[in-house]
Structure formats: C-alpha cells, structure tokens
Amino acid sequence: MIQTKKYSILLRIFLLPFLIAVVSCFQIIFFDYAYGHDWIFELVRLEEYFNALKSGQILPYWAENLYNGFGSPIFLFYSPLYNLLCSIILMLGITLKHAAIIALTILMVISTIGMAGLMWELNKNSAKLNVISASRIAAIAYVLSPYLLANLLVRNASAELTALCIAPYSFWGLVMFYNNRKCGLILITIGISLSILAHNLTALSITAMLIISSIILFLKPGHYKNFLKAITSLIFGIGITTWFWLPALYLKKEVHIQEMTTGKFDFHNNFISLMDLFSYGYFYSAGLFALAVLIAGILLTQFKNYKHKLLSFYLIIIATWFLFLQLSASTLIWEQLPFMPLFQFPWRMMGPFSFCIALLSGIVVSQLKTKKMFVEILIISIIIINAIPLFNRYERLPSNVSDVISDSITAQGIMINGLPATVLNEYLPLDVDQSALDDTATGDVFLSRSAKQIKLESIENSRVHFSYESNQDLTIYPAYWYFPVWEAKINNTPLTLNRSPWGTLQIDVPAGEADVEFNLKQPQIRNIGFIISGFFLVSFLLYSCRNKYEYD
C-alpha cells in the first residue's frame, strides 16, 4: 500500500513535466533539426567525435578530418558529454540528425526530472505546502524557460543546454544531504562531474552557486562537519574530471584560444539593456514571467510565517546578480574575475538566472493557500505563453539542406569540403600556415614537396606506415598539423617529430632504407589527468562507502 502511494506521488509529480519536456521538442521531432546559429558546427563536431571513437580514440582528442584532413585538437578543449550521448545513439544505427534530435529530447526530459526532484526534496517534509504542484511548476518553468529554448531552437548551443539540463542534480544532492540522506553526497559529485563534462563555463557558475549554497546551509553551529563533507563531494566531482580540464588548461597556450575573446566575441561589445532582459525582442530575453516571479518572491518574503524566506532571499539575490552581470555596469567585474571573458556574451548568464527563476517559481507556488487545480493550470498557461516567442523563432532546416546531410556531413565530406566545427579558428594549433593546405590534394597523406620520395605502405585510423630508400638524409612533411598528440618510429625505434615551417609534422630521417610509422597517441598531460582522476574516483568510492555506514 505504501509502495503504491509512493508510485502514485511520483507519477503525479513527473508525468506532466515529462510530457511538457517532450512537447518543448515537438518542432524538432515532427518538423526537422533547428536551422539555428550553429547548426552546421554542431553536426560536424558530432560526426567528427563519432568518427574519432570509431577509429579507436577512447575519449577522443583529435578530429582527423577538419582542415581538409590536417586535423584539429578540438576535443581536448570542447566539453564531450553531449557528443558522447549522441555517439551512443549513433551506435544504434540512427542517422546523425535524428541522433541529435533524440539526444536533445532526452536532455530536456532530464532537466524536468532534476528540477522536480529538487523542488520535491525542498518541500517533502512540509505537509501544509502545495508540494506536488510546486514541483511540477518548477520543472515546467525550467524546461520552458526562454533561454533553454533558445539554446535548443535558435542557437544550437547543445553543450551549454546539456549543462543547464544537468544543473539541478547537484543542488538536489545538496538538499538531500541537508535532509540527512547520505546519497545526496554521491549526487553532488556526479552532478558537478557531468556539468563540467557538459560545458565547462556553465559549470563554473554552478560550482560557485553550490559553494555559496553550502555556506548558507551548513556554516552554522553544529553543521561544520557537514559543510566539509559537502565541499569534499564537490572537490571529488572536480577531481574526477581532471582528465578533461587539466589538458584543456595546460594546452590552451598551443592553440589560438585568444580568438574567443576578440571582435564580436569580446564581452565589451555584448552587454544588453535592462529593458531587453524582460522583453520578448531577443532570443536571450527572459520575458515577463521571470519579472513576475521575482516580484512575487520579494512580496512573499515580507510574511513572517513564510517557510522558505531565507531561500527566497538567496535566490532573489543570486538572480539579481546574474541580471547585473549582463549590464554594462558590471564591466569591471568582467575585466577582473578570471575566466569571465571566456563567456563572451554576458547574456549567457541567463542560464543560471533561469535556474533561479524556475526554483523561485516553485517556492512561490508552494506558499499558495489554495490547492485548486485551475490555479496550477493558469500558471502553466502563463509559462507556455511566455515561451511562445521562442517557439516562433524556430526555423527548420531547408529541405535542400536536410536531404543531403547524411551524404555531406560525413568523414569524407567534412575533409573534402573543409567543413568547420567552430565559428573561429580557436582550436587551430599555433604557428600554422594554412597555405600548406594548397600544397597537397585533399586526402593526401604527405605534402607534395616530399611525397615523391617515399612509398606509402598502409594507413588505418591515423596510423601511417611508409618506407623510403635514399642516399641522403630526408625531410618528410606529413599533411597533419603538429601537436603533442603524435608519435613516430623508424624501424620500431622511437623517432622525434618536429614542427615544419608551415606548422605541419616534420620527420627527419637518415639516409638509407627504412620503415617509418607515425600515429596518434593520448597527450601525456591527459594521461597525467587520467591518473589524477583515477585517484579521486577511488577516493570518492571509498569515501561513499564509509559514509554509508555512518548515516545508516
């Protein structure tokens, strides 16, 4: 009987948000993939990531077909989670475009589960509150928040969307731990790990919010140990992902990462007005619902018997902070805080702002005196109306584009047509002279200036085997950009690889006759990251087991 009641409650909480999440994707499900800002970059990155997996790169680091086959280390820097999810779907035989659509739908559903679960955990011990309605409203307000829909339908910003969909889970874990549920520590670690692997910039905001939330919840007499445990779980999550962020930080000096913060990508050129924040004129505008929730939250904090007064104050302050960061008045903060310029567009703060608004909307609903269904229906209707301008911004892929994606966005198509994976050349290795692309036919293994001196024996999955015979020393130029992801052998003896004047690989071999082989390898800094991540993972597992008995 108790189990039946439990399942009934779960169904009442999650069913409607689940349906709304699927409905939020109805345009890409029933019409086509969104013809948004970055549609081609998203699909090219996905295809390249899947190709790298198939070629044997466990946790890919090199995109073999970019720059007409000269390659790019993009996957050492670009967060992998979305591409990994899509790749798993692609392994089932789904087409590229449909795999992306399925992954996006799954992510939107995941976001509703996380937000509804978080709101339920905040209110589950409060019998007098509208707990179920609050959970549903928070989940629906989040999945239909204009900024999440903008990432889905207008920007094709799938990595950022992935991080925002996962964001509620770390906070859900934090509240679970506050409610003396040991599994909360595990969820904190898993949530922040996935956030980092989804979108490292969004993860910075989430981490900051988690630290502040932990301080508010636990830095008080009798709770100091719990504060340390919450922060320890956060550190475990960061440590487990060292394999990703350590190489990205260490190797950024080897690529043109500075291009991400210049020209139209300079944050100085992208501040918006306060009026734009709550309008419907731009894809990043939050709409009037967000303003109404902020006002309602402020008004409710005036009541003495308001159960979540402190939490509401906190959310209002944090939401206001993220609004402030979008205004030119915050320029000094952007200039002084580390990593802030990498956000490029101040309106990206609409992501964590939307999180705060959704959570606050659930809290406001939980305080309503009435439990009549029509009130919840009215609020959901307002949320949907607030989202309509974003649905109207959706454009489907033109039929002439959609029909040829399966044929054009392939490993061969990307190489031959020089299809890009990003707007800029931020992940192009340093000291590259792209005139080298003109010195060889697309798909050739060597620059033409050295191709006649060697005999290509075999090439498979970026493992190239060639031989030569010469009465003098030779300099050979493979048609691949130089980067610390290559190794070479001559007659099975390690051979040093150099950087050519054009930024390609350069292999200097002695006179005589020999077999030479060069191939991709995990960069050493990532191997170091794997060791550190392994240490944190084992420590996390041992720590979790110890706390299991402590809380039982």
Long-range contacts (C-beta under 8 A, 24 or more apart in sequence): 9-132, 12-132, 13-116, 13-120, 13-132, 13-135, 13-136, 14-112, 14-113, 14-116, 14-139, 16-136, 16-140, 17-112, 17-113, 17-115, 17-116, 17-135, 17-136, 17-139, 17-140, 17-143, 18-109, 18-112, 18-113, 20-112, 20-139, 20-140, 20-143, 20-144, 20-380, 21-105, 21-108, 21-109, 21-111, 21-112, 21-139, 21-143, 22-105, 22-108, 22-109, 24-108, 24-143, 24-144, 24-149, 24-152, 24-387, 25-101, 25-104, 25-105, 25-108, 25-152, 27-153, 27-391, 27-394, 27-396, 28-101, 28-104, 28-105, 28-152, 28-153, 28-394, 29-101, 29-105, 31-394, 31-396, 32-97, 32-396, 32-397, 32-402, 33-97, 33-100, 33-101, 33-396, 33-397, 33-402, 34-152, 34-153, 34-154, 34-156, 34-394, 34-395, 34-396, 34-397, 35-395, 35-396, 35-397, 35-398, 35-401, 36-153, 36-154, 36-155, 36-156, 36-395, 37-154, 37-155, 37-156, 37-157, 38-155, 38-156, 38-157, 38-423, 39-156, 39-397, 40-409, 40-419, 40-420, 41-156, 41-420, 41-421, 41-422, 41-423, 42-100, 42-156, 42-158, 43-96, 43-97, 43-100, 43-405, 43-409, 44-409, 44-414, 44-419, 44-420, 44-421, 45-74, 45-78, 45-83, 45-421, 45-422, 46-83, 46-86, 46-87, 46-90, 46-96, 46-99, 46-100, 47-96, 47-409, 47-410, 47-411, 47-414, 48-74, 48-75, 48-411, 48-414, 48-421, 49-75, 49-80, 49-83, 49-84, 49-86, 49-87, 50-83, 50-86, 50-87, 50-90, 50-96, 51-411, 53-87, 55-461, 55-462, 56-461, 57-520, 59-243, 61-247, 61-485, 61-520, 61-522, 61-523, 61-526, 62-462, 62-483, 62-485, 62-520, 63-421, 64-411, 64-462, 65-411, 65-412, 65-414, 65-415, 66-414, 66-419, 66-420, 66-421, 67-418, 67-428, 67-434, 67-437, 67-481, 68-415, 68-416, 68-418, 68-437, 68-442, 68-443, 69-415, 69-442, 69-443, 69-444, 69-479, 69-480, 70-436, 70-437, 70-479, 70-480, 70-481, 70-504, 71-480, 71-481, 71-483, 72-421, 72-427, 72-428, 72-429, 72-481, 73-251, 73-254, 73-255, 73-427, 73-429, 73-483, 73-485, 74-421, 74-422, 74-427, 76-247, 76-248, 76-251, 76-485, 76-523, 76-526, 77-248, 77-251, 77-252, 77-255, 77-257, 77-427, 78-159, 78-427, 79-159, 79-162, 79-163, 79-196, 79-197, 79-198, 79-199, 79-200, 79-244, 80-197, 80-244, 81-159, 81-162, 81-194, 81-197, 81-198, 82-107, 82-158, 82-159, 82-161, 82-162, 82-198, 85-162, 95-405, 95-406, 96-405, 96-406, 96-409, 97-397, 97-402, 97-405, 97-406, 100-158, 103-158, 104-152, 104-158, 104-161, 107-161, 107-162, 107-165, 108-143, 108-148, 108-152, 108-165, 110-165, 110-166, 111-139, 111-142, 111-143, 111-148, 111-164, 111-165, 111-166, 111-168, 112-139, 112-140, 112-142, 112-143, 113-139, 114-165, 114-166, 114-167, 114-168, 114-169, 114-172, 115-139, 115-142, 115-143, 115-168, 115-358, 115-359, 115-362, 117-168, 117-169, 117-172, 118-168, 118-169, 118-171, 118-172, 118-175, 118-359, 119-359, 119-362, 119-363, 119-366, 121-172, 121-175, 121-176, 121-179, 122-175, 122-308, 122-311, 122-362, 122-363, 123-366, 124-179, 125-179, 126-307, 126-366, 129-307, 129-366, 129-367, 130-365, 130-366, 130-367, 130-368, 130-371, 131-366, 133-365, 133-366, 133-368, 133-371, 133-375, 133-376, 134-362, 134-363, 134-365, 134-366, 135-362, 136-376, 136-380, 137-361, 137-362, 137-365, 137-376, 137-379, 137-380, 137-383, 138-358, 138-359, 138-361, 138-362, 138-363, 138-365, 139-358, 139-362, 140-380, 140-383, 141-289, 141-293, 141-357, 141-358, 141-361, 141-362, 141-383, 142-168, 142-354, 142-355, 142-358, 142-359, 144-383, 144-384, 144-386, 144-387, 145-286, 145-290, 145-354, 145-357, 145-358, 145-387, 146-283, 146-284, 146-285, 146-286, 146-287, 146-350, 146-354, 146-386, 146-387, 146-389, 146-390, 147-284, 147-286, 147-350, 147-351, 147-353, 147-354, 148-351, 148-354, 149-387, 149-390, 149-391, 150-283, 150-284, 150-390, 150-393, 151-351, 153-390, 153-391, 153-393, 153-394, 154-283, 154-390, 154-393, 154-394, 155-283, 159-198, 159-199, 160-199, 160-201, 160-202, 160-348, 160-351, 162-198, 162-199, 163-195, 163-198, 163-199, 163-202, 163-203, 163-206, 163-351, 164-199, 164-202, 164-351, 164-354, 164-355, 166-191, 166-194, 166-195, 166-198, 167-191, 167-195, 167-202, 167-206, 167-351, 167-352, 167-355, 168-355, 169-194, 170-195, 170-206, 170-210, 170-237, 171-209, 171-210, 171-213, 173-233, 174-210, 174-213, 174-214, 174-217, 174-230, 177-226, 177-229, 177-230, 177-233, 178-217, 178-218, 178-226, 180-551, 181-551, 182-547, 182-548, 182-550, 182-551, 182-552, 185-229, 185-230, 185-233, 185-543, 185-544, 185-547, 186-233, 186-544, 188-230, 188-233, 188-234, 188-237, 189-233, 189-234, 189-236, 189-237, 189-240, 189-540, 190-237, 191-237, 192-234, 192-237, 192-238, 193-237, 193-238, 193-240, 193-241, 196-237, 196-238, 196-241, 196-244, 196-245, 197-241, 197-244, 200-244, 200-245, 200-248, 201-339, 201-342, 201-343, 201-348, 202-348, 202-351, 202-352, 204-339, 205-322, 205-349, 205-351, 205-352, 206-352, 207-234, 207-238, 209-318, 209-352, 210-234, 212-314, 212-318, 213-314, 216-310, 216-314, 229-547, 232-543, 235-536, 236-536, 236-539, 236-540, 236-543, 239-532, 239-533, 239-535, 239-536, 239-539, 239-540, 240-533, 240-536, 240-537, 240-540, 241-533, 242-529, 242-532, 242-533, 242-536, 243-526, 243-529, 243-530, 243-532, 243-533, 244-529, 245-529, 246-525, 246-526, 246-528, 246-529, 246-532, 247-523, 247-525, 247-526, 247-529, 250-525, 251-484, 251-523, 251-525, 253-430, 254-429, 254-430, 254-483, 254-484, 255-426, 255-427, 255-428, 255-429, 255-430, 256-424, 256-425, 256-426, 256-427, 256-428, 256-430, 257-426, 257-427, 258-426, 259-424, 259-425, 259-426, 260-342, 260-344, 260-424, 260-426, 261-341, 261-342, 261-344, 265-344, 265-345, 265-424, 266-341, 266-344, 267-334, 267-340, 267-341, 267-343, 267-344, 267-345, 267-346, 268-331, 268-334, 270-344, 270-345, 270-346, 270-347, 271-326, 271-327, 271-328, 271-330, 271-331, 271-346, 272-326, 272-327, 272-346, 272-347, 273-327, 274-323, 274-327, 277-323, 277-326, 280-389, 282-347, 283-390, 283-393, 284-345, 284-347, 284-350, 285-389, 286-350, 286-353, 286-354, 286-357, 287-386, 287-387, 287-389, 288-386, 289-357, 289-361, 289-382, 289-383, 289-386, 290-353, 290-354, 290-357, 292-382, 293-357, 293-360, 293-361, 293-364, 294-319, 294-320, 294-357, 294-360, 296-364, 297-360, 297-363, 297-364, 300-364, 300-367, 306-367, 307-366, 307-367, 308-363, 308-366, 308-367, 311-363, 312-360, 312-363, 315-356, 315-359, 315-360, 315-363, 316-360, 318-352, 318-356, 319-353, 319-356, 319-357, 319-360, 322-349, 322-350, 322-352, 322-353, 322-356, 323-349, 323-353, 325-349, 326-350, 415-442, 415-443, 416-442, 416-443, 418-442, 428-481, 429-481, 429-482, 429-483, 429-503, 430-503, 431-482, 431-499, 431-503, 432-481, 432-502, 432-503, 433-501, 433-502, 433-503, 435-502, 436-479, 436-500, 436-502, 436-503, 436-504, 439-502, 440-479, 444-479, 445-478, 445-479, 446-476, 446-477, 446-478, 446-479, 447-477, 447-478, 447-479, 447-502, 447-504, 449-477, 450-474, 450-475, 450-476, 450-477, 457-515, 462-519, 462-520, 463-517, 463-518, 463-519, 463-520, 464-517, 464-518, 464-519, 465-515, 465-516, 465-517, 466-515, 466-516, 466-517, 467-513, 467-514, 467-515, 467-516, 468-509, 468-513, 468-514, 468-516, 469-512, 469-513, 470-511, 470-512, 470-513, 471-511, 472-511, 473-508, 473-509, 473-510, 473-511, 474-508, 474-509, 474-511, 475-506, 475-507, 475-508, 476-506, 476-507, 476-508, 476-509, 476-516, 477-502, 477-504, 477-505, 477-506, 477-507, 478-504, 478-505, 478-507, 478-518, 479-504, 480-504, 480-505, 481-505, 482-506, 484-523, 484-524, 484-525, 485-520, 485-521, 485-522, 485-523, 486-518, 486-519, 486-520, 486-521, 487-518, 487-519, 487-521, 488-516, 488-517, 488-518, 488-519, 489-516, 489-517, 489-518, 490-514, 490-515, 490-516, 491-515
